[in-house]
Amino acid sequence: MVHMKDNVVRFCSLIVVLSVVVFHAQGLGGIALDDLRVKKGRIDAVVGQMLMVPVEVGEVVPEPENIKVHMDDGQTVVVRLVWFGVLKDVGGAGVKRWNWLESTTWGSQEAEVATPIQGEGFWAVVANLPASAMGQGLWIDGKRHELNWLTDPALVQEQVSWTVDQQDMDHLADPVFEAMTRSQWEDPLRRWRMRLITTGRASAGWYTTVDDAQEVQPRIDDELVERWALLIEAKWQVGLDQLHEHDAALAQELGRVLTRKINFDGEHVVPIWPDDEGALGEVLGMLINQKRSLKWRGKRVRRWLDEQPGGAAWVVDDAGGVGNEGSRASTIEFMNLTDESVLGWVRSSTADSKAVVEPVEARRAVGIRVEHGEVGSAMGMTVAVDMASDDVPVILAVVGAPVAVEPPGLTMGPFVADWALGELVGGQQVGRMVVGDWASAARLYQTNTGWELFVEMRVPGDWMWEERSVHERLEVTLGAWGSPTHVIGVSSDQASTDRVRVGRTADGWAVRLKLPAGVVGREGLIVLGMVRVDGRKERSAWPRAMVPWEGEPGRVAIDPKAWD
C-alpha cells in the first residue's frame, strides 16, 4: 500500500494528454490548423493524471504553437504534439517467445522532430492544465469539449479497501507465469492488470510525478508512454473502487475474472483472463461513465460477466495413447473457468466406445483420455465434450486411428503455431496454421535401409542467414504421448552426419533424418510428432497446436503395413 503525501502537491498541476484512439500512420508535414480534428466520443479526465481526447491529423501536421487550446475560464493552455507508435519486435532472447498474451511495445516522438512517422500508432496533443481546471470543459480550435471528470483514485482508496482474491500467490514465483507476463509490464494498455495481481490495486497508489510511481513498480522507459500507462491504471482503479462502493461482491467477482488464473494439470498456474482490448475498453467505459448511475453500471458489468465463457476444450493428442483393449486413445484438455467444480464428459464417436466422466475443480484444466473403438478409417472421427449432461456438447475432430503410409510417402503439415489465450477462450478448435514464409512440412517414407523423414522449413528472404545468424531447431518425438521412446533434436547450423543431413534450400533449410531401427513399436505403428522453433523464437508443431508451457507435441499413429 502506498502512503498518502501532502495533498497540496497533488493539486499543484493536472497533466492532460490529448490523443487519437483510431490507429493510423501519418507523415510529418507543414502547418495546417484544419488538419487537427477531435474525434467524437466521451472524453475521460482523472484528477492528477492524463486526459485522452481522440484527435485526427490530416495530410499535414500542425505546428504545436498553432494549436489553440484553452479552458472554460479562458486560460490558454500550451500544448505539445506527439506521435505514439508501435515499436517493431524482431524476436527476443531465449529458447522461444511466449505469445500466450497479447502485448505491444510503444514509443513516442514529438512533431518538432523532423523524422518521418512510420508504422502503426496515433497522434496525441499533450498539455499541462492548471489545478483550477477541475470541472471545466476544454476548448480546441474554437470548439468546446465536455470532460468526464473522475476523482483522484488515492482519495477513493481512503474510503474503501478494494482488493482482489490473492490466494495461492505462489504462482508469482513460477518461472512459466513470470515468462508469460513479463511483457505486460511494458505495455501501457495492460500494465494495470499486473498491478492488480501483485498489489490488489490497479493503480500504483498516490503519486504526482513519474518518479513517484517508479518507487512503487518498475516504470516504462519512455516518459510519455509511462504517463499514458499511469492514466489507464488510474481509470481502472476509480472504476473498480466506485463499483465496490455500490456492490462489493460484484466488484470482487469482476476483479477475479479480470485477473483469472488457471491451474494446468497441477503443474503450472497460468493467466486465463479476458485479453481482448476492445471488450475491456467497453467494460472500463461502463465503469467510469459518470453520467450513468452506479446501479446502471452494475447491471452492465453483471451482463458482461454472465457472457464470459465457462470453459474450453481442445485436442492435445490424437492417437499417442493406447487403450485397455489395444485401440488408440486421444487426450482432450478440459478447462473449467468457473468458480465451481464441474463434471467433464468426453466420448468418442466410435460405436463401441464408452463415455469418460471426470470431476474438474474450479479454475483448473485437466487432460481427459478417451479410448476409441474399432474403426475402419482415421478420417471423420470425432469426440464429444461437455461440461454438464444438459448442455449441447462440443464436437472435436480427431485422428484417433492409425493412418496408412503408402508410396511415395505420407505428407505431414502444415505445422500449427502455439495456442494464444484469445484463441482458446474464444472457442477456436484448431490452432493457427503457419503458412507462407515460415511454413513447415514433412514427408515420411521407406528406403532400403529403413524409414526416413524429410522436413522442409521456410525462412523469409529478409531474414538472411548471414545477416541475422538465424538459429532454428527441429525436434522429432517418437513413441507414446507422455512417455516417448526417442526425442531427436536438429539445429539449422549443425554439421551433417550419416543419420542426419542438414542443408539450406532456396527459401529456408531442410533435414533428412534416418529414423531409429526401433521406430515401429510393439503395436506395429510409428507414433510421431514434431516441433519447430523458428528464427523469430516462435514455436510451431505437428499435428496439434501446443500451449506455450507444454513440453512435447501430440502424436499421430502411422501404419506402415500398407507400404509393402
C-alpha positions, 0 to 999 in steps of 0.5 A, spaced: 500 500 500 502 506 498 502 512 503 498 518 502 503 525 501 501 532 502 495 533 498 497 540 496 502 537 491 497 533 488 493 539 486 499 543 484 498 541 476 493 536 472 497 533 466 492 532 460 494 528 454 490 529 448 490 523 443 487 519 437 484 512 439 483 510 431 490 507 429 493 510 423 500 512 420 501 519 418 507 523 415 510 529 418 508 535 414 507 543 414 502 547 418 495 546 417 490 548 423 484 544 419 488 538 419 487 537 427 480 534 428 477 531 435 474 525 434 467 524 437 466 520 443 466 521 451 472 524 453 475 521 460 479 526 465 482 523 472 484 528 477 492 528 477 493 524 471 492 524 463 486 526 459 485 522 452 481 526 447 481 522 440 484 527 435 485 526 427 491 529 423 490 530 416 495 530 410 499 535 414 501 536 421 500 542 425 505 546 428 504 545 436 504 553 437 498 553 432 494 549 436 489 553 440 487 550 446 484 553 452 479 552 458 472 554 460 475 560 464 479 562 458 486 560 460 490 558 454 493 552 455 500 550 451 500 544 448 505 539 445 504 534 439 506 527 439 506 521 435 505 514 439 507 508 435 508 501 435 515 499 436 517 493 431 519 486 435 524 482 431 524 476 436 527 476 443 532 472 447 531 465 449 529 458 447 522 461 444 517 467 445 511 466 449 505 469 445 500 466 450 498 474 451 497 479 447 502 485 448 505 491 444 511 495 445 510 503 444 514 509 443 513 516 442 516 522 438 514 529 438 512 533 431 518 538 432 522 532 430 523 532 423 523 524 422 518 521 418 512 517 422 512 510 420 508 504 422 502 503 426 500 508 432 496 515 433 497 522 434 496 525 441 496 533 443 499 533 450 498 539 455 499 541 462 492 544 465 492 548 471 489 545 478 483 550 477 481 546 471 477 541 475 470 541 472 471 545 466 470 543 459 476 544 454 476 548 448 480 546 441 480 550 435 474 554 437 470 548 439 468 546 446 469 539 449 465 536 455 470 532 460 468 526 464 471 528 470 473 522 475 476 523 482 483 522 484 483 514 485 488 515 492 482 519 495 477 513 493 482 508 496 481 512 503 474 510 503 474 503 501 479 497 501 478 494 494 482 488 493 482 482 489 482 474 491 490 473 492 490 466 494 495 461 492 500 467 490 505 462 489 504 462 482 508 469 482 514 465 483 513 460 477 518 461 472 512 459 466 507 465 469 513 470 470 515 468 462 508 469 460 507 476 463 513 479 463 511 483 457 505 486 460 509 490 464 511 494 458 505 495 455 501 501 457 494 498 455 495 492 460 500 494 465 494 495 470 492 488 470 499 486 473 498 491 478 492 488 480 495 481 481 501 483 485 498 489 489 490 488 489 490 495 486 490 497 479 493 503 480 500 504 483 497 508 489 498 516 490 503 519 486 504 526 482 510 525 478 513 519 474 518 518 479 513 517 484 510 511 481 517 508 479 518 507 487 512 503 487 513 498 480 518 498 475 516 504 470 516 504 462 522 507 459 519 512 455 516 518 459 510 519 455 508 512 454 509 511 462 504 517 463 499 514 458 500 507 462 499 511 469 492 514 466 489 507 464 491 504 471 488 510 474 481 509 470 481 502 472 482 503 479 476 509 480 472 504 476 473 498 480 473 502 487 466 506 485 463 499 483 465 496 490 462 502 493 455 500 490 456 492 490 462 489 493 461 482 491 460 484 484 466 488 484 470 482 487 467 477 482 469 482 476 476 483 479 477 475 479 475 474 472 479 480 470 485 477 473 483 469 472 488 464 473 488 457 471 491 451 474 494 446 468 494 439 470 497 441 477 503 443 474 503 450 472 498 456 474 497 460 468 493 467 466 486 465 463 483 472 463 479 476 458 485 479 453 481 482 448 482 490 448 476 492 445 471 488 450 475 491 456 475 498 453 467 497 453 467 494 460 472 500 463 467 505 459 461 502 463 465 503 469 467 510 469 461 513 465 459 518 470 453 520 467 450 513 468 448 511 475 452 506 479 446 501 479 446 502 471 453 500 471 452 494 475 447 491 471 452 492 465 458 489 468 453 483 471 451 482 463 458 482 461 460 477 466 454 472 465 457 472 457 464 470 459 465 463 457 465 457 462 470 453 459 474 450 453 476 444 450 481 442 445 485 436 442 492 435 445 493 428 442 490 424 437 492 417 437 499 417 442 495 413 447 493 406 447 487 403 450 485 397 455 483 393 449 489 395 444 485 401 440 488 408 440 486 413 445 486 421 444 487 426 450 482 432 450 484 438 455 478 440 459 478 447 462 473 449 467 473 457 468 468 457 473 468 458 480 465 451 481 467 444 480 464 441 474 463 434 471 467 433 464 464 428 459 468 426 453 466 420 448 468 418 442 464 417 436 466 410 435 460 405 436 463 401 441 466 406 445 464 408 452 463 415 455 469 418 460 466 422 466 471 426 470 470 431 476 474 438 474 475 443 480 474 450 479 479 454 475 483 448 473 484 444 466 485 437 466 487 432 460 481 427 459 483 420 455 478 417 451 479 410 448 476 409 441 473 403 438 474 399 432 474 403 426 475 402 419 478 409 417 482 415 421 478 420 417 471 423 420 472 421 427 470 425 432 469 426 440 464 429 444 465 434 450 461 437 455 461 440 461 454 438 464 449 432 461 444 438 459 448 442 455 449 441 447 456 438 447 462 440 443 464 436 437 472 435 436 475 432 430 480 427 431 485 422 428 484 417 433 486 411 428 492 409 425 493 412 418 496 408 412 503 410 409 503 408 402 508 410 396 511 415 395 510 417 402 505 420 407 505 428 407 505 431 414 503 439 415 502 444 415 505 445 422 500 449 427 503 455 431 502 455 439 495 456 442 494 464 444 489 465 450 484 469 445 484 463 441 482 458 446 477 462 450 474 464 444 472 457 442 477 456 436 478 448 435 484 448 431 490 452 432 493 457 427 496 454 421 503 457 419 503 458 412 507 462 407 514 464 409 515 460 415 511 454 413 513 447 415 512 440 412 514 433 412 514 427 408 515 420 411 517 414 407 521 407 406 528 406 403 532 400 403 535 401 409 529 403 413 524 409 414 526 416 413 523 423 414 524 429 410 522 436 413 522 442 409 522 449 413 521 456 410 525 462 412 523 469 409 528 472 404 529 478 409 531 474 414 538 472 411 542 467 414 548 471 414 545 477 416 541 475 422 545 468 424 538 465 424 538 459 429 532 454 428 531 447 431 527 441 429 525 436 434 522 429 432 518 425 438 517 418 437 513 413 441 507 414 446 504 421 448 507 422 455 512 417 455 516 417 448 521 412 446 526 417 442 526 425 442 531 427 436 533 434 436 536 438 429 539 445 429 539 449 422 547 450 423 549 443 425 554 439 421 551 433 417 552 426 419 550 419 416 543 419 420 542 426 419 543 431 413 542 438 414 542 443 408 539 450 406 534 450 400 532 456 396 527 459 401 529 456 408 533 449 410 531 442 410 533 435 414 533 428 412 533 424 418 534 416 418 529 414 423 531 409 429 531 401 427 526 401 433 521 406 430 515 401 429 513 399 436 510 393 439 503 395 436 506 395 429 505 403 428 510 409 428 507 414 433 510 421 431 510 428 432 514 434 431 516 441 433 519 447 430 522 453 433 523 458 428 528 464 427 523 469 430 523 464 437 516 462 435 514 455 436 510 451 431 508 443 431 505 437 428 499 435 428 496 439 434 497 446 436 501 446 443 500 451 449 506 455 450 508 451 457 507 444 454 513 440 453 512 435 447 507 435 441 501 430 440 502 424 436 499 421 430 499 413 429 502 411 422 501 404 419 506 402 415 503 395 413 500 398 407 507 400 404 509 393 402 
